[in-house]
């Protein structure tokens, strides 16, 4: 019974397309299919495309100085605080995310918003941290030109950075969908990925 009730629950969903190319890509198609299915199922959706966001992805002085957040980053922060479920779609480049997407997290994944390190009465950092975004879920679509298993075999877990180091660290319960190999994939295989994106969007998962 719980299985069906989870799928019928309407959610507040934020979708971030992390591909820096503003044109048509398989990543953008997957995000669009998920979004359309989620809206059709009655979920409330807010969509962000990193290629259309305006911000400096470079932390010029690291975290030694406050670098004021641009309006687009503030808007995404507010949307993430608002949502129940966060969906991220991006291509795997050099066993990691595109530089622009990494820069987005460098800039906006900040204390008070996403986490806080625990401190003692003297204000010195102690062991552990507070996960400010705990209770939320995330779905990450990672698209790769090579087969995901072969990437893992030769180079290790290329999804650990986003899953553990970024999303789990601040409280998200993360589920990954590895899509690939996308290079020269036949249309029937792409249709399988499209159907999966639509199914997950319908369920809000």
N, C-alpha and C positions, 0 to 999 in steps of 0.2 A: 504493500500500500504506500509505503514511504517513497518507493521508487517513482511512482506516478505523481505523487504530490510534489516532489522536487522539480519535476519537469513542468508542472503547471504553475509554479510560483513565478510571478512577474518580478522582474529585477530591474535595477538601475545599472545600466552598462555603459562603460567608457571604452571606446575602441581607439587605439593609437596605431596608425600605419607608420611603421618606422623605416620605410624605404625612402631614401633621399631623392629618388627620381619622381618628378611630378607626373610623368607620363604613365601609360598603361604598362603594368607589370603583372606577373602572376600574384605577387604579394598584394597589389591593390585590388585585384580581382577577388582574392580570398577574403579580404576585408569587406569589400562591397557585398559579397554574397552573404557573409555572416551578418552584416548590418541589416540588409533587406529582410532576411529570415527572422532576425530578432524583433524588428519593428512589426512585421506581419503577425508575429506571435503575441504582440502586446507588451513587449518589454520597452522601457524608456531608454533611449540610446543617445549618447553624445559622442560625436566623431571628431577626431583630430588627425590631420595629415602632417607629418613632420616636415615634408617638403614645402608646405605652405605656412609654416610657423616662422616667425622672425625672432631670433635670439642668437646670442654669441655662445657657441658651444665650448669655448675655451675658458678654463679657470686660470686667469692670468697670474694670480698670486696664490694659487692653491686655495686652502681654506684659512689662510692667515688674515685675509681681509674680506669684508662683506662686499659681494658683487651683486648689486641690486638686480632682482629678477625682472625680466621684460614682461609685458602684459600677457603674451601668449603662454609663458611658463606659469604665471600666476593663475591663468584660466585653467590650465591643465591640472595644477595642484588642487584647485577648488573642485574640479570635476572628479578627481580621484578620491578626494575626501567624501564627495557626495555618493559615489557609486557603491554598489554591492559587488560588482564583478568587473574586472579590468581585462581587456583583450588587447594583446600586443602582437603585431604581425611584422616580421622583418626577414631579410635574407641573411644567410650566414656568409660572411666575407672573412677569409683568413681565420676561420675557427672562432669568430666573434661577431658582434653586431657592427653595423656601419658606424663610422666615427661620429657622424652627426647625432645618432641615437645615443651613443655612449656619452657624448657631450651634454645631451639633454639630461641624463641622469646625474652626471657630475654637477650640473648647475642647480637642479631643483630637488634632488633627493637629500634634503637638509634636516638638521635637528629641528625639533618642534613640529615640523610638518610630518616627517616620516619616522623619526626615531629620536630617542634621547639616550645618551650614555649615563649609566648610574654613577652618582657621586656621593661622597661621604659628607658629613656635616662641615668639613673644612673646604668643601668644594673641589676636592681632588677625585679624579676618576677612579672608580672601583670596578670590580668584575661585573660584566653583564650590561644589558641595555633594555630599554623600553621600546616595544614595537608599537608605534603609533597607528599603524594601519591594520592591526590585528582584527580578524573576523571577516576580512574580505577574501574573495577568491580571484584567481587570475588564470587565464588561458593564454599560452604563448604559442603562436605558430612560427616555427623556424624553417625557412625554405632553403634548401641547399642544392647546388648543381650536381654534387656527387651523392652517392648513397649514404644515408645517415649512419648505417652500421659500419661502413668502411671508414668514414671519418672518425667514428669512435674508436675503431680498431687501431688506426694509425696514429691518431692525435689525442685521444682521450675524450672526455665529456666536454663538448663544445657548447653545451647549454648550462653548465654549472654557474657561470658568471651571472646570467640573468635569473636563473631559478633560485639559487642559494644566496649569492653575494648581494643581489639587489632586491628581489621581491620577497623571498623568505625572510631576509634580514629584518624587514620592516613589518612583517606579520601576515603576508599573503600566503594562502594555501594555493600552491601552483600546480597546474597540469600542463604538460607539454604536448604539442602535436608537431612531430618532425615530418616535414614534407620534402620528399626527394626520392631519387634524383630527378631534378626538374629539367636538366639539359636533355633535349631531344626526347622528352617524355611523350609517349603516344597519347592521343586524345582521350582514349578510354581511361587511361590512368589519371589524367587531369580531371576527368569527369568524376572519378572516385573522390578526389580531393575536394572538388566543388560540392559534391553531395555531403561529404563529411562536414564541411564548413557550414552548409545550410542547416544540417541536423543540429549542430552545436549551437548555432544562432537561435534556432527555434526553441531549444531547451534552455538557452541562457547559460550555457556552460563553457 
